[in-house]
Amino acid sequence: MVFARIASIVLRVAELVFAVIVAGLNGEYLHEVRHTSSWSQGRFIYTEVVAGIAIFFSLIWLIPFSGTFIHWPLDFLISVTWFAAFGLLVNWLDGSCGAVFDWNNVTIFNDDQCGKWKAVIAFSFLSAICWLVSGIVGIIWVHDRDSRAYYRRTWRNRSRV
């Protein structure tokens, strides 16, 4: 199934890029507040760990082998962790930079802190969606492969040769 292989590679590249963006922006914030209590920075540390795990697995599964499709349960699990990171960051921002899905001032390179937080939130949401779609593609691939498998016909006890 050529579509599944191409979709898998495109999704893995997107997952890698989104996780790197989130890890970079979030890591910059954690570096700026490195002398504060780590308990108050728990949601950011969690997001950084999720981004690191996503970078690791997307790099490993970027290699196009058929084995990359059978990991769809982990794709769903990583998607859930991204959605949790998205929710934690939205809860922390609490509307202070505008609506959650108002991504007009999303920025990566400027000094606009609200724009950077909007970028972290946006790319964590997009990463969660990509991991979810990757899991769905994996299920479709596994189901299609199982339905095309050849099974030898058995005649039970009729043929005795």
Rosetta blueprint (number, residue, H / E / L):
1 M L
2 V H
3 F H
4 A H
5 R H
6 I H
7 A H
8 S H
9 I H
10 V H
11 L H
12 R H
13 V H
14 A H
15 E H
16 L H
17 V H
18 F H
19 A H
20 V H
21 I H
22 V H
23 A H
24 G H
25 L H
26 N H
27 G H
28 E H
29 Y H
30 L H
31 H H
32 E H
33 V L
34 R L
35 H L
36 T L
37 S L
38 S L
39 W L
40 S L
41 Q L
42 G H
43 R H
44 F H
45 I H
46 Y H
47 T H
48 E H
49 V H
50 V H
51 A H
52 G H
53 I H
54 A H
55 I H
56 F H
57 F H
58 S H
59 L H
60 I H
61 W L
62 L L
63 I L
64 P L
65 F L
66 S H
67 G H
68 T H
69 F H
70 I L
71 H L
72 W H
73 P H
74 L H
75 D H
76 F H
77 L H
78 I H
79 S H
80 V H
81 T H
82 W H
83 F H
84 A H
85 A H
86 F H
87 G H
88 L H
89 L H
90 V H
91 N H
92 W H
93 L H
94 D L
95 G L
96 S L
97 C L
98 G L
99 A L
100 V L
101 F L
102 D L
103 W L
104 N L
105 N L
106 V L
107 T L
108 I L
109 F L
110 N L
111 D L
112 D L
113 Q H
114 C H
115 G H
116 K H
117 W H
118 K H
119 A H
120 V H
121 I H
122 A H
123 F H
124 S H
125 F H
126 L H
127 S H
128 A H
129 I H
130 C H
131 W H
132 L H
133 V H
134 S H
135 G H
136 I H
137 V H
138 G H
139 I H
140 I H
141 W H
142 V H
143 H H
144 D H
145 R H
146 D H
147 S H
148 R L
149 A L
150 Y L
151 Y L
152 R L
153 R L
154 T L
155 W L
156 R L
157 N L
158 R L
159 S L
160 R L
161 V L
